[in-house]
Amino acid sequence: MNFQSTTVSLIAGICLCFFGLLAASAEPDPYTPLKLYEGAWQVEISTPEKKSDHLVNHCALTGTFFSCEQELDGKTAALAIFLPMGHSSASALEYRTLTILPNAAKPGDWGHLVIDGNTWTYSWTQKEGEKTVEMRNVNRFQDHDHIHFDLQKRGDDGNWKTTLAGDEYRTK
């Protein structure tokens, strides 16, 4: 009897260790970082000209999709949709993104978001006349309440040029 209880305890201990290792190695919730956007933000644009806006994100997880309805200075500006896609070869989180505008214009193609530590890089293409242009927005989280951003466009020479830059500060 003593042998059986020792064996059962040993097996239970091995199972607990095994399941503990599985839990420790389980994938992190891909929606957790996106929840940082929720709330009110003061947007201070420094380039090309100084300007201040008030941004509010109303975010929700609706199953597979995570979305944020964005209000800019009290008016609905866009609905941003995020779809987790897994990890890059460098272990960064990857998402597909889509922006829908309140004027019911046809949305563009799905964009791409890579979250690598505190740097979030959104990339997409857009048409400018007959030309397709590569764009990106690089957000660098200083902490949970401060984001520095650079909106950039790839030039004909292949280099990225900042067209808009600034900082966002959480107000609520």
Secondary structure, 3 states (H helix, E strand, C coil): CHHHHHHHHHHHHHHHHHHHHHHHHCCCCCCCHHHHHCEEEEEEEEECCCEEEEEEEEEEECCCCEEEEEEECCEEEEEEEEEEEEECCCCCEEEEEEEECCCCCCCCCCEEEEEECCEEEEEEEEEECCEEEEEEEEEEEEECCEEEEEEEEECCCCCEEEEEEEEEEECC
